[in-house]
Amino acid sequence: MGFRMPEPIRVEVVYPLPQEQEIFSIQMPAGATVRQAVEACGILQKYPEIDLANNKLGVFAKLVKPDAPLRDRDRVEIYRPLIADPKEVRKQRAADGKAMKKGAAEL
C-alpha cells in the first residue's frame, strides 16, 4: 500500500461589490489556508485595492484569520471596509427624524 495524496479541495473566493459579487471558483491542495486561496484565485490582481492586512476575511459569514485552514466547498469572503460607522448613521437618521417631526408640527 502506497501513500495516497489527499484529494484537492474546491473553494469559492467572493468579493462583494456595490452592484455585483465577484466569485472565483478554484481548487486548492488539502490543508490550504484562507490567505492562500485569496492569493491563488487572481482576485488581488483584478482588484488591487484589496489589502489582506486591512480587509477582513470570512468563511460563510464568520470572521476568520488569514491562516485559517479551509475545507472542501468553503466560501471565502473578502469584506470591504465600511464607508460610514453604522452607529453614527443611526444617530444621524434619528436626529433627522426629530427635525422633520418638529418642522411638520409647525405647519
CNS distance restraints for C-alpha pairs under 8 A (distance, minus, plus):
assign (resid   6 and name CA) (resid  29 and name CA) 7.70 0.50 0.50
assign (resid   6 and name CA) (resid  30 and name CA) 6.25 0.50 0.50
assign (resid   7 and name CA) (resid  29 and name CA) 7.22 0.50 0.50
assign (resid   7 and name CA) (resid  30 and name CA) 6.58 0.50 0.50
assign (resid   8 and name CA) (resid  27 and name CA) 6.19 0.50 0.50
assign (resid   8 and name CA) (resid  28 and name CA) 5.51 0.50 0.50
assign (resid   8 and name CA) (resid  29 and name CA) 4.52 0.50 0.50
assign (resid   8 and name CA) (resid  30 and name CA) 5.33 0.50 0.50
assign (resid   9 and name CA) (resid  27 and name CA) 5.50 0.50 0.50
assign (resid   9 and name CA) (resid  28 and name CA) 5.28 0.50 0.50
assign (resid   9 and name CA) (resid  29 and name CA) 6.03 0.50 0.50
assign (resid   9 and name CA) (resid  30 and name CA) 5.74 0.50 0.50
assign (resid   9 and name CA) (resid  71 and name CA) 6.70 0.50 0.50
assign (resid   9 and name CA) (resid  72 and name CA) 4.51 0.50 0.50
assign (resid   9 and name CA) (resid  73 and name CA) 6.91 0.50 0.50
assign (resid  10 and name CA) (resid  25 and name CA) 7.20 0.50 0.50
assign (resid  10 and name CA) (resid  26 and name CA) 5.81 0.50 0.50
assign (resid  10 and name CA) (resid  27 and name CA) 4.45 0.50 0.50
assign (resid  10 and name CA) (resid  28 and name CA) 6.31 0.50 0.50
assign (resid  10 and name CA) (resid  72 and name CA) 5.28 0.50 0.50
assign (resid  10 and name CA) (resid  73 and name CA) 5.16 0.50 0.50
assign (resid  10 and name CA) (resid  74 and name CA) 7.39 0.50 0.50
assign (resid  11 and name CA) (resid  25 and name CA) 5.92 0.50 0.50
assign (resid  11 and name CA) (resid  26 and name CA) 5.62 0.50 0.50
assign (resid  11 and name CA) (resid  27 and name CA) 6.26 0.50 0.50
assign (resid  11 and name CA) (resid  28 and name CA) 7.36 0.50 0.50
assign (resid  11 and name CA) (resid  37 and name CA) 7.76 0.50 0.50
assign (resid  11 and name CA) (resid  71 and name CA) 7.83 0.50 0.50
assign (resid  11 and name CA) (resid  72 and name CA) 6.32 0.50 0.50
assign (resid  11 and name CA) (resid  73 and name CA) 4.81 0.50 0.50
assign (resid  11 and name CA) (resid  74 and name CA) 5.04 0.50 0.50
assign (resid  11 and name CA) (resid  75 and name CA) 5.86 0.50 0.50
assign (resid  11 and name CA) (resid  76 and name CA) 7.27 0.50 0.50
assign (resid  12 and name CA) (resid  23 and name CA) 6.56 0.50 0.50
assign (resid  12 and name CA) (resid  24 and name CA) 5.48 0.50 0.50
assign (resid  12 and name CA) (resid  25 and name CA) 4.45 0.50 0.50
assign (resid  12 and name CA) (resid  26 and name CA) 6.27 0.50 0.50
assign (resid  12 and name CA) (resid  73 and name CA) 7.14 0.50 0.50
assign (resid  12 and name CA) (resid  74 and name CA) 6.49 0.50 0.50
assign (resid  12 and name CA) (resid  75 and name CA) 4.77 0.50 0.50
assign (resid  12 and name CA) (resid  76 and name CA) 5.93 0.50 0.50
assign (resid  13 and name CA) (resid  23 and name CA) 5.76 0.50 0.50
assign (resid  13 and name CA) (resid  24 and name CA) 5.09 0.50 0.50
assign (resid  13 and name CA) (resid  25 and name CA) 6.50 0.50 0.50
assign (resid  13 and name CA) (resid  26 and name CA) 7.94 0.50 0.50
assign (resid  13 and name CA) (resid  37 and name CA) 7.21 0.50 0.50
assign (resid  13 and name CA) (resid  38 and name CA) 6.49 0.50 0.50
assign (resid  13 and name CA) (resid  41 and name CA) 7.29 0.50 0.50
assign (resid  13 and name CA) (resid  75 and name CA) 5.98 0.50 0.50
assign (resid  13 and name CA) (resid  76 and name CA) 4.64 0.50 0.50
assign (resid  13 and name CA) (resid  77 and name CA) 5.93 0.50 0.50
assign (resid  13 and name CA) (resid  78 and name CA) 7.58 0.50 0.50
assign (resid  14 and name CA) (resid  21 and name CA) 6.71 0.50 0.50
assign (resid  14 and name CA) (resid  22 and name CA) 5.64 0.50 0.50
assign (resid  14 and name CA) (resid  23 and name CA) 4.59 0.50 0.50
assign (resid  14 and name CA) (resid  24 and name CA) 6.43 0.50 0.50
assign (resid  14 and name CA) (resid  75 and name CA) 7.11 0.50 0.50
assign (resid  14 and name CA) (resid  76 and name CA) 6.02 0.50 0.50
assign (resid  14 and name CA) (resid  77 and name CA) 4.83 0.50 0.50
assign (resid  14 and name CA) (resid  78 and name CA) 6.23 0.50 0.50
assign (resid  15 and name CA) (resid  21 and name CA) 5.80 0.50 0.50
assign (resid  15 and name CA) (resid  22 and name CA) 5.11 0.50 0.50
assign (resid  15 and name CA) (resid  23 and name CA) 6.61 0.50 0.50
assign (resid  15 and name CA) (resid  77 and name CA) 6.11 0.50 0.50
assign (resid  15 and name CA) (resid  78 and name CA) 5.18 0.50 0.50
assign (resid  15 and name CA) (resid  79 and name CA) 6.89 0.50 0.50
assign (resid  15 and name CA) (resid  80 and name CA) 7.97 0.50 0.50
assign (resid  16 and name CA) (resid  20 and name CA) 6.31 0.50 0.50
assign (resid  16 and name CA) (resid  21 and name CA) 4.31 0.50 0.50
assign (resid  16 and name CA) (resid  22 and name CA) 6.16 0.50 0.50
assign (resid  16 and name CA) (resid  78 and name CA) 7.43 0.50 0.50
assign (resid  16 and name CA) (resid  79 and name CA) 7.23 0.50 0.50
assign (resid  16 and name CA) (resid  80 and name CA) 7.55 0.50 0.50
assign (resid  17 and name CA) (resid  21 and name CA) 5.52 0.50 0.50
assign (resid  17 and name CA) (resid  22 and name CA) 7.24 0.50 0.50
assign (resid  24 and name CA) (resid  41 and name CA) 6.32 0.50 0.50
assign (resid  24 and name CA) (resid  43 and name CA) 7.70 0.50 0.50
assign (resid  25 and name CA) (resid  41 and name CA) 7.58 0.50 0.50
assign (resid  26 and name CA) (resid  37 and name CA) 7.84 0.50 0.50
assign (resid  26 and name CA) (resid  41 and name CA) 6.40 0.50 0.50
assign (resid  28 and name CA) (resid  32 and name CA) 6.29 0.50 0.50
assign (resid  28 and name CA) (resid  37 and name CA) 7.00 0.50 0.50
assign (resid  30 and name CA) (resid  70 and name CA) 7.77 0.50 0.50
assign (resid  30 and name CA) (resid  71 and name CA) 7.55 0.50 0.50
assign (resid  31 and name CA) (resid  69 and name CA) 5.85 0.50 0.50
assign (resid  31 and name CA) (resid  70 and name CA) 6.46 0.50 0.50
assign (resid  31 and name CA) (resid  71 and name CA) 7.70 0.50 0.50
assign (resid  32 and name CA) (resid  36 and name CA) 6.22 0.50 0.50
assign (resid  32 and name CA) (resid  37 and name CA) 7.04 0.50 0.50
assign (resid  32 and name CA) (resid  69 and name CA) 5.77 0.50 0.50
assign (resid  32 and name CA) (resid  70 and name CA) 5.87 0.50 0.50
assign (resid  33 and name CA) (resid  37 and name CA) 6.38 0.50 0.50
assign (resid  33 and name CA) (resid  66 and name CA) 6.79 0.50 0.50
assign (resid  33 and name CA) (resid  67 and name CA) 5.25 0.50 0.50
assign (resid  33 and name CA) (resid  68 and name CA) 5.32 0.50 0.50
assign (resid  33 and name CA) (resid  69 and name CA) 4.31 0.50 0.50
assign (resid  33 and name CA) (resid  70 and name CA) 5.48 0.50 0.50
assign (resid  34 and name CA) (resid  38 and name CA) 6.35 0.50 0.50
assign (resid  34 and name CA) (resid  57 and name CA) 7.96 0.50 0.50
assign (resid  34 and name CA) (resid  65 and name CA) 7.66 0.50 0.50
assign (resid  34 and name CA) (resid  66 and name CA) 5.12 0.50 0.50
assign (resid  34 and name CA) (resid  67 and name CA) 6.00 0.50 0.50
assign (resid  34 and name CA) (resid  68 and name CA) 5.77 0.50 0.50
assign (resid  34 and name CA) (resid  69 and name CA) 6.37 0.50 0.50
assign (resid  34 and name CA) (resid  70 and name CA) 6.29 0.50 0.50
assign (resid  34 and name CA) (resid  76 and name CA) 6.77 0.50 0.50
assign (resid  35 and name CA) (resid  39 and name CA) 6.15 0.50 0.50
assign (resid  35 and name CA) (resid  52 and name CA) 7.88 0.50 0.50
assign (resid  35 and name CA) (resid  66 and name CA) 4.74 0.50 0.50
assign (resid  35 and name CA) (resid  67 and name CA) 6.15 0.50 0.50
assign (resid  36 and name CA) (resid  40 and name CA) 5.92 0.50 0.50
assign (resid  37 and name CA) (resid  41 and name CA) 6.06 0.50 0.50
assign (resid  38 and name CA) (resid  42 and name CA) 7.27 0.50 0.50
assign (resid  38 and name CA) (resid  43 and name CA) 6.74 0.50 0.50
assign (resid  38 and name CA) (resid  44 and name CA) 7.37 0.50 0.50
assign (resid  38 and name CA) (resid  76 and name CA) 7.89 0.50 0.50
assign (resid  39 and name CA) (resid  43 and name CA) 7.20 0.50 0.50
assign (resid  39 and name CA) (resid  44 and name CA) 6.60 0.50 0.50
assign (resid  42 and name CA) (resid  46 and name CA) 6.65 0.50 0.50
assign (resid  43 and name CA) (resid  47 and name CA) 5.91 0.50 0.50
assign (resid  44 and name CA) (resid  48 and name CA) 5.38 0.50 0.50
assign (resid  44 and name CA) (resid  49 and name CA) 7.87 0.50 0.50
assign (resid  44 and name CA) (resid  50 and name CA) 6.28 0.50 0.50
assign (resid  50 and name CA) (resid  55 and name CA) 6.57 0.50 0.50
assign (resid  51 and name CA) (resid  55 and name CA) 5.66 0.50 0.50
assign (resid  52 and name CA) (resid  56 and name CA) 7.37 0.50 0.50
assign (resid  52 and name CA) (resid  66 and name CA) 7.95 0.50 0.50
assign (resid  55 and name CA) (resid  78 and name CA) 6.65 0.50 0.50
assign (resid  55 and name CA) (resid  79 and name CA) 5.91 0.50 0.50
assign (resid  55 and name CA) (resid  80 and name CA) 6.13 0.50 0.50
assign (resid  55 and name CA) (resid  81 and name CA) 6.59 0.50 0.50
assign (resid  56 and name CA) (resid  63 and name CA) 7.19 0.50 0.50
assign (resid  56 and name CA) (resid  64 and name CA) 7.99 0.50 0.50
assign (resid  56 and name CA) (resid  78 and name CA) 6.21 0.50 0.50
assign (resid  56 and name CA) (resid  79 and name CA) 5.33 0.50 0.50
assign (resid  56 and name CA) (resid  80 and name CA) 7.42 0.50 0.50
assign (resid  56 and name CA) (resid  81 and name CA) 7.97 0.50 0.50
assign (resid  57 and name CA) (resid  63 and name CA) 5.83 0.50 0.50
assign (resid  57 and name CA) (resid  64 and name CA) 5.84 0.50 0.50
assign (resid  57 and name CA) (resid  65 and name CA) 6.82 0.50 0.50
assign (resid  57 and name CA) (resid  66 and name CA) 6.88 0.50 0.50
assign (resid  57 and name CA) (resid  76 and name CA) 7.12 0.50 0.50
assign (resid  57 and name CA) (resid  77 and name CA) 5.65 0.50 0.50
assign (resid  57 and name CA) (resid  78 and name CA) 4.83 0.50 0.50
assign (resid  57 and name CA) (resid  79 and name CA) 5.99 0.50 0.50
assign (resid  58 and name CA) (resid  62 and name CA) 5.03 0.50 0.50
assign (resid  58 and name CA) (resid  63 and name CA) 4.14 0.50 0.50
assign (resid  58 and name CA) (resid  64 and name CA) 4.98 0.50 0.50
assign (resid  58 and name CA) (resid  65 and name CA) 7.79 0.50 0.50
assign (resid  58 and name CA) (resid  76 and name CA) 5.75 0.50 0.50
assign (resid  58 and name CA) (resid  77 and name CA) 4.96 0.50 0.50
assign (resid  58 and name CA) (resid  78 and name CA) 6.60 0.50 0.50
assign (resid  58 and name CA) (resid  79 and name CA) 7.63 0.50 0.50
assign (resid  59 and name CA) (resid  63 and name CA) 6.60 0.50 0.50
assign (resid  59 and name CA) (resid  64 and name CA) 6.68 0.50 0.50
assign (resid  59 and name CA) (resid  74 and name CA) 6.54 0.50 0.50
assign (resid  59 and name CA) (resid  75 and name CA) 5.42 0.50 0.50
assign (resid  59 and name CA) (resid  76 and name CA) 4.67 0.50 0.50
assign (resid  59 and name CA) (resid  77 and name CA) 5.92 0.50 0.50
assign (resid  60 and name CA) (resid  74 and name CA) 7.22 0.50 0.50
assign (resid  60 and name CA) (resid  75 and name CA) 5.65 0.50 0.50
assign (resid  60 and name CA) (resid  76 and name CA) 6.83 0.50 0.50
assign (resid  60 and name CA) (resid  77 and name CA) 7.19 0.50 0.50
assign (resid  61 and name CA) (resid  77 and name CA) 7.22 0.50 0.50
assign (resid  64 and name CA) (resid  68 and name CA) 6.36 0.50 0.50
assign (resid  70 and name CA) (resid  74 and name CA) 6.46 0.50 0.50
assign (resid  84 and name CA) (resid  88 and name CA) 7.40 0.50 0.50
assign (resid  84 and name CA) (resid  89 and name CA) 6.93 0.50 0.50
assign (resid  85 and name CA) (resid  89 and name CA) 6.35 0.50 0.50
assign (resid  86 and name CA) (resid  90 and name CA) 6.26 0.50 0.50
assign (resid  87 and name CA) (resid  91 and name CA) 6.25 0.50 0.50
assign (resid  88 and name CA) (resid  92 and name CA) 6.11 0.50 0.50
assign (resid  89 and name CA) (resid  93 and name CA) 6.07 0.50 0.50
assign (resid  90 and name CA) (resid  94 and name CA) 6.08 0.50 0.50
assign (resid  91 and name CA) (resid  95 and name CA) 6.15 0.50 0.50
assign (resid  92 and name CA) (resid  96 and name CA) 6.05 0.50 0.50
assign (resid  93 and name CA) (resid  97 and name CA) 6.13 0.50 0.50
assign (resid  94 and name CA) (resid  98 and name CA) 6.30 0.50 0.50
assign (resid  95 and name CA) (resid  99 and name CA) 6.23 0.50 0.50
assign (resid  96 and name CA) (resid 100 and name CA) 6.21 0.50 0.50
assign (resid  97 and name CA) (resid 101 and name CA) 6.25 0.50 0.50
assign (resid  98 and name CA) (resid 102 and name CA) 6.28 0.50 0.50
assign (resid  99 and name CA) (resid 103 and name CA) 6.25 0.50 0.50
assign (resid 100 and name CA) (resid 104 and name CA) 6.07 0.50 0.50
assign (resid 101 and name CA) (resid 105 and name CA) 6.26 0.50 0.50
assign (resid 102 and name CA) (resid 106 and name CA) 6.72 0.50 0.50
assign (resid 103 and name CA) (resid 107 and name CA) 7.19 0.50 0.50
